[in-house]
Amino acid sequence: MKIELFYAPVACSMVPYINLTEAGADFSVRTVNFRKSQHMTPEYLKINPLHKVPMLSIDGRLLAENVAINTWIARTFPAARLLPSDPLDELQAISHMGWFGSGIHPHLSRINSPSKFCDVPGTEESVKKLARDFLAENFAVANERLHGRDYFFDHYTAVDAYFFWCVRRAAQLGAAIDPHPAVKAHFERMQQRDSVKKLLAFEAKTLEELTAA
Ligand SMILES: N[C@@H](CCC(=O)N[C@@H](CS)C(=O)NCC(=O)O)C(=O)O
């Protein structure tokens, strides 16, 4: 099976990179250079007309959206236990990924590019503040779920990689993580995993290459 991941550094395409690594999958990476707007080129728009990463190509068949991509990885590599085995817990895990994709990610986008969400002059700071407040509400709920446990479920699952990305991006965008100690501990714990260390090294190398290009 030929697996290719369309990936941009820093972006949420790191989530399938981490989970493919956790699964021991043989995959290659097709880097998309956002700084050069490669995601808006006719070539990439054929891959994803919505100009987003991640995209996964599986023997040439394309799959979009983190929820679906990470569920596919978990189902294709069951030995890695990337989703819980109990059927309801499995759906709870997919529900968490839906939450991160639709309930957390959009607030990060608003903090990153407020003018894409409201073009009324002088509103950027308000857009960012509202997004930070919504983010804090979401992190407070995640903090309760993570309290007293290492991962969202009984062992590491694909969900944890997705949340790792959310927290990392939030911290990069200046959101406060310290008020959520279990979230902070999960973020630090994730960085001890070999898959995350590998991703961070790959990201640093890719960023260097893109800067030099
Ligand atoms: N719901 C999508 C979100 C994907 C997404 O928004 N990716 C961002 C990077 S984190 C992107 O590619 N942005 C470029 C654009 O929208 O033009 C998923 O979870 O896969």
The ligand as an SDF file (V2000), in Angstrom:
LIG
                    3D

 20 19  0  0  0  0  0  0  0  0999 V2000
  -11.1290   20.3770    9.4150 N   0  0  0  0  0  0  0  0  0  0  0  0
   -9.8750   20.2500    8.7100 C   0  0  0  0  0  0  0  0  0  0  0  0
   -9.0830   21.5280    8.9080 C   0  0  0  0  0  0  0  0  0  0  0  0
   -7.8490   21.5640    8.0460 C   0  0  0  0  0  0  0  0  0  0  0  0
   -7.2330   22.9590    8.0630 C   0  0  0  0  0  0  0  0  0  0  0  0
   -7.9090   23.9870    8.3190 O   0  0  0  0  0  0  0  0  0  0  0  0
   -5.9370   23.0130    7.8020 N   0  0  0  0  0  0  0  0  0  0  0  0
   -5.2590   24.2900    7.7420 C   0  0  0  0  0  0  0  0  0  0  0  0
   -3.8830   24.1660    8.3870 C   0  0  0  0  0  0  0  0  0  0  0  0
   -3.9650   23.8580   10.1280 S   0  0  0  0  0  0  0  0  0  0  0  0
   -5.0440   24.6860    6.2990 C   0  0  0  0  0  0  0  0  0  0  0  0
   -4.6920   23.8590    5.4900 O   0  0  0  0  0  0  0  0  0  0  0  0
   -5.2280   25.9810    5.9880 N   0  0  0  0  0  0  0  0  0  0  0  0
   -4.9980   26.5160    4.6840 C   0  0  0  0  0  0  0  0  0  0  0  0
   -6.2300   27.1180    4.0860 C   0  0  0  0  0  0  0  0  0  0  0  0
   -7.3210   26.9890    4.6660 O   0  0  0  0  0  0  0  0  0  0  0  0
   -6.0950   27.7470    3.0350 O   0  0  0  0  0  0  0  0  0  0  0  0
   -9.1190   19.0290    9.2650 C   0  0  0  0  0  0  0  0  0  0  0  0
   -9.2380   18.7690   10.4420 O   0  0  0  0  0  0  0  0  0  0  0  0
   -8.4280   18.3410    8.5030 O   0  0  0  0  0  0  0  0  0  0  0  0
  1  2  1  0
  2  3  1  0
  2 18  1  0
  3  4  1  0
  4  5  1  0
  5  6  2  0
  5  7  1  0
  7  8  1  0
  8  9  1  0
  8 11  1  0
  9 10  1  0
 11 12  2  0
 11 13  1  0
 13 14  1  0
 14 15  1  0
 15 16  2  0
 15 17  1  0
 18 19  2  0
 18 20  1  0
M  END
$$$$
